[in-house]
């Protein structure tokens, strides 16, 4: 692959990471809002359904993020192997350690927030 094709793959992988965060972030925010409106006082089945929707969205979002990050790391490996010294390639290659934030930190934050929301939903 050419450097230009690899840079385009990097851009696509980065876009997938960004988009994959939209739905879980929206749902987490919405659930916090619904908690403020009294969701914790609704029937247990409604609370379980809300937790289930959030969990499913979070799992799917995390899988997409991890996969997009893995693809981005593969692109970085190919760019590194190509030996280019263009400024764009050097910037992309230097971003490699930060891709691990998407792979590990973001899903971990989701788990912590999810557990906190479960406590708010079910513990009184």
Secondary structure, DSSP 8 states (H G I E B T S, - for coil): --HHHHHHHHHHHHHHHHHHHHHHHHHHHHHHHHHHTTGGGS-HHHHHHHHHHHHHHHHHHHHHHHHHHHHHHHHHHHHHHHT---HHHHHHHHTHHHHHIIIIIHHHHHHHHHHHHHHHHH--
